[in-house]
Amino acid sequence: MEFPTLDRLDLQVLHALQLDGRAPFSRIATALGVSDQTVARRYRQLRTTANVRVLGMTHESLLGRQNWIVRLHCVPDVAEQLADALAKRPDTLYVSLMSGGTEVFCGMKPRSLKERDELLFDRLQRTPQIVTVTAHCLLHRFYGGPHGWLNKSNALTPDQEAALRLPTPVPLDAPVTLDTADEALLAVLRRDGRATLTELQRAIGQSEPAVKRRLEALRSTGVLYFDVQCDHAPLGHGVGAMLWLTVAPRALADAGRSLAAHPEVHFASATTGQANIVVATHHRSPDELYTYLSEKIGVLDGIQAVESALILRQIKQLTYEPNRTADRGT
């Protein structure tokens, strides 16, 4: 992948943070062969120029929870208002306005079946401006989550990756149960994945060693991972798209593995519903999207149907920032 508006060191810093969002600047600097001050300065610049944020995320399935995606078709002129309201909810992961301006797409992570039902069967169904609601449970993630798309940038050499990559988490046999201190810790990291130990201590009222132990326990089991949020325009990606693929069941696993290897793909998952794979992609232009559909999607075995829609505006990407709405123009 090439990113025309960022230089190689910018991309290396981003790739390093994707591998370990809490890596000290000194550790990143050693791997990259530059000074600590240089890494810190580049990180500060990226926060401004590309809206880079490092955020602590939870692997919901390891907590015994479900992830859902919801598509809402609305009457004209209310989609943006609805998207903004959904983006403010703590149980939504991402919210987008889709092509046509009357469809809202969102990912949600209800903490319980009660929360799921409240949103899907109560609030949304009773909103008169919503014409249709379709909800799909994510069954198996092929790409995304802990495997952030910046890993596909190839900005780091294999040796640099090895110096920064953490050991692979070992999930427990049973779902993890969080206590109130864990929840408080995760709430802080959800806002700022690089929050200091002092800030984390203040949030849970425990000693620094206790905070470190909790962090290590959450990360080593895979419950907590760190993702990097950034605007796509500085990376040269002017077009974002959602694809809904209908794939023959026999070909589902192979199609998912192939999609995960595509550099254009930053999320892919098997889902419930007639379209059984959902894919999020980014491209430089509509022509590149066309080429991707015809030359990569079209040759996958077992593909029976493809629906595509452009992302007009990203209202929420991992975290909601009221003054930020990233357009994905065509």
Stockholm file with secondary structure:
# STOCKHOLM 1.0

chainA/1-330         MEFPTLDRLDLQVLHALQLDGRAPFSRIATALGVSDQTVARRYRQLRTTANVRVLGMTHESLLGRQNWIVRLHCVPDVAEQLADALAKRPDTLYVSLMSGGTEVFCGMKPRSLKERDELLFDRLQRTPQIVTVTAHCLLHRFYGGPHGWLNKSNALTPDQEAALRLPTPVPLDAPVTLDTADEALLAVLRRDGRATLTELQRAIGQSEPAVKRRLEALRSTGVLYFDVQCDHAPLGHGVGAMLWLTVAPRALADAGRSLAAHPEVHFASATTGQANIVVATHHRSPDELYTYLSEKIGVLDGIQAVESALILRQIKQLTYEPNRTADRGT
#=GR chainA/1-330 SS CCCTTSCHHHHHHHHHHHHCTTCCHHHHHHHHTSCHHHHHHHHHHHHHHSCCEEEEEECGGGGTCCCEEEEEEECTTCHHHHHHHHHTSTTEEEEEEETTSSEEEEEECCSSHHHHHIIIIIITTTCTTEEEEEEEEEEEEEEBTTBCGGGGGCCSCHHHHHHHCCCCCCCCSSCCCCCHHHHHHHHHHHHCTTCCHHHHHHHHTCCHHHHHHHHHHHHHTTSEEEEEECCSGGGTCCEEEEEEEEECGGGHHHHHHHHHHCTTEEEEEEESSSSCEEEEEEESSHHHHHHHIIIIITTSTTEEEEEEEEEEEEEEESSCCTTCCEECCC
#=GC SS_cons         CCCTTSCHHHHHHHHHHHHCTTCCHHHHHHHHTSCHHHHHHHHHHHHHHSCCEEEEEECGGGGTCCCEEEEEEECTTCHHHHHHHHHTSTTEEEEEEETTSSEEEEEECCSSHHHHHIIIIIITTTCTTEEEEEEEEEEEEEEBTTBCGGGGGCCSCHHHHHHHCCCCCCCCSSCCCCCHHHHHHHHHHHHCTTCCHHHHHHHHTCCHHHHHHHHHHHHHTTSEEEEEECCSGGGTCCEEEEEEEEECGGGHHHHHHHHHHCTTEEEEEEESSSSCEEEEEEESSHHHHHHHIIIIITTSTTEEEEEEEEEEEEEEESSCCTTCCEECCC
//
